[in-house]
Structures are given as structure tokens and as C-alpha cells.
């Protein structure tokens, strides 16, 4: 009898421990599944971030190329034929030291906001693709009906991060 009671107590404890082991195994299995799903989700977000970074770099490169092409077009359309070169040669007073500074100042003025003129442009207007508004003026772009440069109807805006 005493042996039977002890045996019954031990069996009860063993059954409780077996149930506890089963619960822990089930919880462990659920946690492993969750870990796998989080790993897959992490990979997806990492791939998305890399793709977005590549797209941002591509857009930045395209924008820089467009800005360079725009500046080159303005220089070519300003008159660089033989007569214009001759006029430049005649009007030169020998002080070319200020040319680079004047050119940088002119480029900076071209990049200034076309609405307020105080800050550098960082809002791209669509569909004309003019980069002509600062962040402050671009914030109220839903009220903006036309581009400040070409007077084209504005359908959307895109804030561009100009830091490199």
C-alpha cells in the first residue's frame, strides 16, 4: 500500500512533467516558426531598402545629369558662336580671377527657390520636372496650380533630398 501510494505520487509527478515538457516543446516550436517568419520579413525589408537606395541613387544621378544638361543648354543658347566669342574676347579686361566665383554665384542663384528666392530648391514639380521650390514653399504645393518656371499645370510634387 505504501509502495502503491508512493508509486502513484511518482507517476502523477512524471505525468505533470511530461505535460510540462509537451507545453514547452509546443511553445518552442511556435517561437521557432515566429523566428523564421521574422527572418524572412527582415530579408524582405532589407531587400526593399537596398532597392530603394539604388533607386534613390539612380534618381539622384539622373537629376544631377539633368541639372548639368540644363546648365549646358543655357550656356549654349546664350550665344557661343564665333561672334559671341569675339565679343567676349574684346570685352575682356584681363581679370579672369573673378570668373569662377561669379559662375558659382550664378549657379547658386539658379538653384534658389523661384517663389521666395531665399532657400535652395528641393521640390520637383510634375509633369514639367522643374526643381524650383524650397521645402517651405513646396509644403503648400497643393495650392500651387502652375510651375513657377514654365507656367505648366502642376499635377504632383516630389521632395528631393539634395544632400550627398
Residue frames as qw, qx, qy, qz and C-alpha x, y, z in Angstrom:
[[0.000, 0.882, 0.472, 0.000, 0.00, 0.00, 0.00],
 [0.280, -0.820, 0.118, 0.484, 2.66, 2.44, 0.95],
 [0.402, -0.178, 0.625, 0.645, 4.59, 1.42, -2.12],
 [0.253, 0.590, 0.694, 0.325, 1.44, 1.86, -4.22],
 [0.068, -0.943, -0.261, 0.197, 0.85, 5.35, -2.81],
 [0.339, -0.638, 0.360, 0.590, 4.45, 6.34, -3.49],
 [0.397, 0.122, 0.728, 0.545, 4.23, 4.84, -6.97],
 [0.167, 0.787, 0.580, 0.130, 1.01, 6.76, -7.63],
 [0.176, -0.910, -0.024, 0.376, 2.61, 10.02, -6.44],
 [0.385, -0.407, 0.551, 0.618, 5.69, 9.47, -8.59],
 [0.346, 0.386, 0.743, 0.423, 3.53, 8.62, -11.63],
 [0.064, 0.910, 0.400, -0.090, 1.49, 11.77, -11.06],
 [0.247, -0.793, 0.236, 0.505, 4.68, 13.88, -10.91],
 [0.413, -0.113, 0.699, 0.572, 6.01, 12.18, -14.07],
 [0.276, 0.647, 0.668, 0.244, 2.76, 12.89, -15.91],
 [0.054, -0.949, -0.160, 0.267, 2.88, 16.55, -14.83],
 [0.331, -0.597, 0.460, 0.568, 6.49, 16.82, -16.02],
 [0.411, 0.203, 0.754, 0.470, 5.59, 15.14, -19.33],
 [0.175, 0.844, 0.503, 0.063, 2.75, 17.63, -19.83],
 [0.193, -0.887, 0.099, 0.408, 5.10, 20.49, -18.96],
 [0.418, -0.291, 0.631, 0.586, 7.66, 19.18, -21.47],
 [0.349, 0.504, 0.712, 0.343, 4.95, 18.96, -24.16],
 [0.036, 0.948, 0.284, -0.136, 3.83, 22.56, -23.45],
 [0.295, -0.741, 0.338, 0.500, 7.42, 23.79, -23.60],
 [0.450, 0.008, 0.723, 0.524, 8.03, 21.86, -26.85],
 [0.268, 0.738, 0.591, 0.184, 4.89, 23.37, -28.37],
 [0.102, -0.956, -0.045, 0.270, 5.95, 26.87, -27.24],
 [0.427, -0.489, 0.527, 0.548, 9.46, 26.26, -28.58],
 [0.435, 0.321, 0.720, 0.435, 8.02, 25.17, -31.93],
 [0.139, 0.903, 0.406, 0.030, 5.83, 28.28, -32.10],
 [0.252, -0.865, 0.180, 0.395, 8.78, 30.51, -31.24],
 [0.478, -0.205, 0.642, 0.564, 10.92, 28.87, -33.94],
 [0.350, 0.609, 0.635, 0.323, 8.16, 29.45, -36.51],
 [0.036, -0.972, -0.185, 0.137, 7.90, 33.07, -35.42],
 [0.414, -0.639, 0.394, 0.514, 11.69, 33.43, -35.65],
 [0.476, 0.142, 0.687, 0.530, 11.65, 32.04, -39.21],
 [0.215, 0.811, 0.505, 0.202, 8.86, 34.40, -40.26],
 [0.202, -0.936, 0.028, 0.286, 10.69, 37.37, -38.70],
 [0.499, -0.363, 0.536, 0.576, 13.87, 36.35, -40.52],
 [0.396, 0.444, 0.658, 0.461, 12.01, 36.22, -43.85],
 [0.020, 0.942, 0.334, 0.012, 10.36, 39.57, -43.10],
 [0.386, -0.763, 0.229, 0.465, 13.75, 41.05, -42.21],
 [0.491, -0.046, 0.624, 0.606, 15.19, 39.84, -45.53],
 [0.265, 0.710, 0.578, 0.302, 12.26, 41.34, -47.42],
 [0.133, -0.971, -0.122, 0.154, 12.71, 44.71, -45.71],
 [0.482, -0.545, 0.408, 0.552, 16.46, 44.59, -46.29],
 [0.452, 0.240, 0.655, 0.556, 15.95, 43.85, -49.99],
 [0.115, 0.872, 0.451, 0.153, 13.36, 46.62, -50.21],
 [0.300, -0.883, 0.069, 0.354, 15.73, 49.07, -48.52],
 [0.495, -0.283, 0.543, 0.617, 18.55, 48.14, -50.91],
 [0.346, 0.519, 0.639, 0.451, 16.24, 48.53, -53.90],
 [0.044, -0.954, -0.294, 0.017, 15.01, 51.90, -52.62],
 [0.416, -0.717, 0.252, 0.499, 18.58, 53.03, -52.00],
 [0.477, 0.024, 0.624, 0.619, 19.58, 52.00, -55.52],
 [0.205, 0.745, 0.556, 0.305, 16.56, 53.83, -56.94],
 [0.213, -0.942, -0.104, 0.239, 17.38, 56.95, -54.89],
 [0.464, -0.479, 0.429, 0.609, 20.97, 56.88, -56.15],
 [0.398, 0.324, 0.666, 0.541, 19.76, 56.43, -59.71],
 [0.049, 0.892, 0.435, 0.115, 17.29, 59.31, -59.34],
 [0.345, -0.831, 0.093, 0.427, 19.99, 61.50, -57.79],
 [0.474, -0.192, 0.561, 0.651, 22.33, 60.71, -60.69],
 [0.279, 0.577, 0.641, 0.422, 19.59, 61.39, -63.24],
 [0.107, -0.948, -0.281, 0.102, 18.71, 64.66, -61.53],
 [0.410, -0.658, 0.281, 0.566, 22.36, 65.75, -61.48],
 [0.426, 0.095, 0.646, 0.626, 22.68, 64.89, -65.17],
 [0.143, 0.780, 0.558, 0.245, 19.52, 66.85, -65.95],
 [0.238, -0.918, -0.078, 0.307, 20.78, 69.83, -63.99],
 [0.441, -0.412, 0.467, 0.646, 24.13, 69.70, -65.79],
 [0.341, 0.373, 0.687, 0.523, 22.37, 69.34, -69.15],
 [0.001, 0.903, 0.431, 0.005, 20.10, 72.26, -68.26],
 [0.313, -0.801, 0.151, 0.487, 23.08, 74.44, -67.36],
 [0.432, -0.139, 0.620, 0.640, 24.86, 73.38, -70.56],
 [0.255, 0.631, 0.653, 0.332, 21.75, 74.16, -72.62],
 [0.098, -0.950, -0.219, 0.201, 21.53, 77.61, -71.07],
 [0.375, -0.607, 0.373, 0.592, 25.19, 78.27, -71.86],
 [0.384, 0.123, 0.710, 0.577, 24.76, 77.09, -75.46],
 [0.146, 0.759, 0.595, 0.220, 21.56, 79.02, -76.01],
 [0.234, -0.852, -0.114, 0.455, 23.11, 82.19, -74.57],
 [0.502, 0.857, -0.116, 0.002, 25.18, 82.55, -77.73],
 [0.635, -0.542, 0.454, 0.311, 28.51, 80.83, -78.03],
 [0.764, 0.581, 0.203, 0.194, 29.02, 81.26, -81.75],
 [0.660, 0.174, 0.015, 0.730, 32.12, 82.85, -83.29],
 [0.020, 0.697, 0.091, 0.711, 30.74, 86.34, -82.93],
 [0.643, -0.733, -0.094, -0.199, 29.90, 85.83, -79.24],
 [0.847, -0.243, -0.029, 0.472, 33.41, 84.52, -78.62],
 [0.439, 0.421, 0.065, 0.791, 34.83, 87.53, -80.43],
 [0.277, -0.783, -0.104, -0.547, 32.71, 89.87, -78.31],
 [0.800, -0.589, -0.072, 0.090, 33.89, 88.11, -75.15],
 [0.757, 0.036, 0.013, 0.652, 37.48, 88.44, -76.31],
 [0.198, 0.596, 0.091, 0.773, 37.03, 92.12, -77.00],
 [0.438, -0.761, -0.090, -0.470, 35.32, 92.85, -73.69],
 [0.849, -0.299, -0.295, 0.321, 37.89, 91.06, -71.54],
 [0.056, -0.942, 0.206, -0.261, 39.78, 93.36, -69.23],
 [0.478, 0.463, -0.671, 0.326, 42.31, 90.75, -68.12],
 [0.309, -0.338, 0.646, -0.610, 40.77, 89.99, -64.73],
 [0.684, -0.046, -0.642, -0.344, 39.70, 86.34, -65.00],
 [0.151, 0.132, -0.821, 0.534, 40.17, 85.73, -61.27],
 [0.416, 0.090, 0.446, -0.787, 36.54, 86.55, -60.50],
 [0.545, 0.120, -0.573, -0.600, 35.09, 84.38, -63.27],
 [0.419, -0.091, -0.900, 0.082, 34.92, 81.18, -61.19],
 [0.000, 0.245, 0.637, -0.731, 33.39, 82.98, -58.21],
 [0.416, 0.233, -0.068, -0.877, 30.83, 84.73, -60.44],
 [0.527, 0.052, -0.743, -0.410, 29.96, 81.40, -62.09],
 [0.282, -0.183, -0.882, 0.331, 29.42, 79.70, -58.70],
 [0.166, 0.272, 0.397, -0.861, 27.26, 82.62, -57.54],
 [0.498, 0.183, -0.349, -0.772, 25.16, 82.43, -60.71],
 [0.479, -0.045, -0.863, -0.153, 24.71, 78.66, -60.33],
 [0.121, -0.230, -0.771, 0.582, 23.66, 79.11, -56.71],
 [0.322, 0.260, 0.128, -0.901, 21.13, 81.78, -57.73],
 [0.513, 0.088, -0.632, -0.574, 19.72, 79.39, -60.36],
 [0.426, -0.149, -0.886, 0.104, 19.12, 76.78, -57.65],
 [0.105, 0.069, 0.506, -0.853, 17.28, 79.20, -55.36],
 [0.230, 0.524, 0.792, -0.213, 13.52, 78.91, -54.84],
 [0.127, 0.312, 0.475, 0.813, 11.62, 80.64, -57.64],
 [0.299, -0.759, -0.529, -0.233, 8.82, 81.66, -55.27],
 [0.468, -0.863, -0.111, 0.154, 10.59, 83.13, -52.22],
 [0.517, 0.740, -0.261, 0.342, 14.18, 83.31, -53.51],
 [0.378, -0.777, 0.406, -0.296, 15.57, 82.66, -50.04],
 [0.679, -0.345, 0.646, -0.046, 16.33, 78.92, -49.88],
 [0.034, 0.329, -0.833, -0.444, 17.74, 76.29, -52.22],
 [0.747, 0.108, -0.227, -0.616, 15.19, 74.45, -54.36],
 [0.123, -0.220, 0.961, -0.113, 14.40, 70.88, -53.32],
 [0.578, 0.359, 0.610, -0.407, 10.84, 70.30, -54.60],
 [0.099, -0.073, 0.760, 0.638, 10.40, 68.81, -58.06],
 [0.548, 0.353, 0.236, -0.721, 7.18, 69.74, -59.86],
 [0.293, 0.080, 0.900, 0.312, 5.47, 67.21, -62.09],
 [0.914, 0.226, 0.276, 0.194, 4.87, 66.77, -65.01],
 [0.394, 0.897, -0.163, 0.116, 7.29, 69.52, -66.11],
 [0.889, -0.135, -0.163, 0.405, 10.09, 68.28, -63.78],
 [0.200, 0.737, -0.210, 0.611, 11.32, 71.71, -62.75],
 [0.631, -0.364, -0.478, 0.491, 13.21, 71.77, -59.46],
 [0.151, 0.530, 0.087, 0.830, 12.16, 75.26, -58.46],
 [0.503, -0.716, -0.093, -0.474, 10.66, 75.40, -54.94],
 [0.064, 0.409, -0.755, 0.508, 12.18, 75.21, -51.47],
 [0.246, -0.224, -0.927, 0.174, 10.76, 72.89, -48.82],
 [0.099, 0.372, 0.492, -0.781, 8.72, 75.69, -47.22],
 [0.423, 0.341, -0.204, -0.815, 7.09, 76.84, -50.47],
 [0.399, 0.099, -0.847, -0.337, 6.71, 73.22, -51.62],
 [0.037, 0.172, 0.872, -0.457, 4.82, 72.34, -48.44],
 [0.394, 0.506, 0.375, -0.669, 1.88, 74.42, -49.64],
 [0.003, 0.226, -0.712, -0.665, 2.19, 72.98, -53.14],
 [0.180, 0.456, 0.871, 0.013, -1.37, 71.64, -53.05],
 [0.165, 0.825, 0.292, -0.455, -2.39, 75.27, -53.51],
 [0.104, -0.528, 0.514, 0.669, 0.15, 75.68, -56.31],
 [0.740, 0.506, 0.345, -0.278, -1.60, 75.40, -59.67],
 [0.707, 0.691, -0.078, 0.129, 1.25, 76.15, -62.08],
 [0.801, -0.080, -0.042, 0.592, 5.03, 75.81, -62.25],
 [0.197, -0.873, -0.020, 0.445, 6.93, 78.98, -61.33],
 [0.346, -0.382, 0.555, 0.653, 9.29, 78.48, -64.30],
 [0.051, 0.042, 0.757, 0.650, 7.19, 77.34, -67.28],
 [0.466, 0.075, 0.156, -0.868, 3.64, 78.02, -66.04],
 [0.475, -0.027, -0.822, -0.313, 2.64, 74.38, -66.73],
 [0.736, -0.447, -0.049, -0.506, -0.23, 72.97, -64.67],
 [0.026, 0.429, -0.844, 0.321, 1.25, 71.10, -61.68],
 [0.793, -0.195, -0.436, -0.379, -0.21, 67.65, -61.02],
 [0.871, -0.426, -0.190, 0.151, 2.17, 66.48, -58.26],
 [0.022, 0.871, -0.439, 0.219, 5.30, 67.39, -56.34],
 [0.927, -0.060, -0.284, 0.237, 8.28, 65.39, -55.18],
 [0.343, -0.894, 0.285, -0.021, 10.56, 66.44, -52.32],
 [0.821, 0.407, -0.301, 0.263, 14.17, 65.67, -53.30],
 [0.684, -0.671, 0.107, 0.266, 16.95, 65.05, -50.76],
 [0.509, 0.823, -0.192, 0.163, 19.85, 67.07, -52.17],
 [0.412, -0.744, 0.525, -0.019, 22.46, 66.06, -49.57],
 [0.766, 0.430, -0.473, -0.071, 25.18, 63.76, -50.83]]
